[in-house]
Amino acid sequence: MVDQKTVLVVEDDEGYRMLLNDALTDAGFAVLLAKSGEEALEKVKESPDLILLDHILPGLPGVEVLKAIRERSDAWSKEVPVFMLTQKNDLNTVANAMEAGISGYLVKSGEELSRVVDTVRQKFAQTEAKHHKGSDS
């Protein structure tokens, strides 16, 4: 049996958080939920396989959460894919997220939940392929 991948969803909007939870669960992923930056930093202790991180959060903003994750000294924190979720589609937001070490950028929309799930699937497929390639040599 394949290990179930865990996705941490960090989103302060309860409706969108639950929509993501349902879509990812239906797609076969285990889901951890956080509604603030501080809560996200608690949940990362469980070492999820991928993080969907809202840009605008109460308290600690998404980019600051990302920086805190990337600054940790363990290998997981350097390698875990983190995708920024935001309704903002401006270059400044993208640049700040890229500078902080984001893996990708997704604009939030209820109609685009399938795109989020597809992105998560693709990232896990790429990671698996990379690990298989590395173990073959």
N, C-alpha and C positions, 0 to 999 in steps of 0.2 A: 504494500500500500504506500502511496506517495504521501509524504508529510504535508499536512494542511498548512498553507501559508497564512501568516497573520498580517493583517493590515490595520494600522492605527489611523483612525479618522479623527482629526482635530478640527472641530467646526463649532462655532458658537451658536449658529442658527439651528435650533432643535429640529425643525421640519426637514431641512436639508441633510442634517446629520443622520436622521432616521431613514431618509430616502437612500442615502449612501450605504448605511448599515444593511438595509434590506437588499439592495442591489448586489452588494459584495457577498452577503451571506448566501443569497440565491445562486451566486456564481461559484460557491464552494469555498469561500475564504472564511477564516476565523477573523472576527473584527473586534478591536478594542476601540472604545470611544472616549474622547476628551472634549470638554467644551471651553477650555481656557489654555493659555500657554503654560501656566503653572501645573495644571493637571496633565498636560502633555508630557512635561518633563518627568512627572511621576511614572507615567505609563511607559516611557521609553526604557525604563529599568527592566521591562519584560522583553526587550530586544525584538520588537516586531520586524517582519521581513520587509515591510514597505510602509511609508508614512504619507498620508494625504493631509497636508497642513494648510489651514486657512490663513490667508495673509493678514486679515484684520481680526484680532482677537481681543477680548477684554484683558486688561493687565498687560501681559507680555506679548508683543506682536509676533506674528509668525516668523519673520526674519530673525528676530532675537532668539526664538526657540531653536531655529535651524542652526544659528551660530553656536548656541550652547551645546547642541548635539555634536556638531562637527569639531568642537574644541575638546571634547572628551578624549582620553588617551587610548581607549580600546579600539580594536580593529573594526568592530561592528559600527561604531559611530562614524567612521570615515567612509564606510562602504554602503550603508543602508540607503536605498533609493528614497528620496524625499521629493514629492511633487507638491508644488504650491497651488492651492485652490484660491481663486479670487474672482471677484466680479470686475475688478480693475483690469483694464487692458492697455495700460500705458507703459511706455518704454522704461520709465524710471523704476517702476515696480519690478519689471522683468530684470533690469540691470542689477538692482539690489539683491534680488533673489539669486541671480546667477553668481554674483560676487560671493555670496554666503555659502555657495556649494549646493544649489538646488539641482535635482536630476531632471526636472521637467516642470512645465507650467500649464495649468488647466484653468480655463475660464469657467466659473460656475454657471450652471443652467439646469433646470429640472429636466428639460428635454434631452440633455446631453449625458444622462447618467450612463448610458451604454458606452459612450466614448470613454468615460472614466474607468469603467470596468475593463474595457478593451485595452486601455493604456496599462492598467495593472497587470493584466494577463500577459501582454507583450513584454513588459519589463521582467516579469518572472521567467518567461521563455528565454529572453536574452541572457539572463543570469544563469539559468540552467545550462544553456548552450556553452557559455563561457567556462563554467565549471567542468563540463564534460570534456571540452577541448583541452583545458589545462590538465586534466587527469589522464588524458590519452597520451600525452607526450612524455 
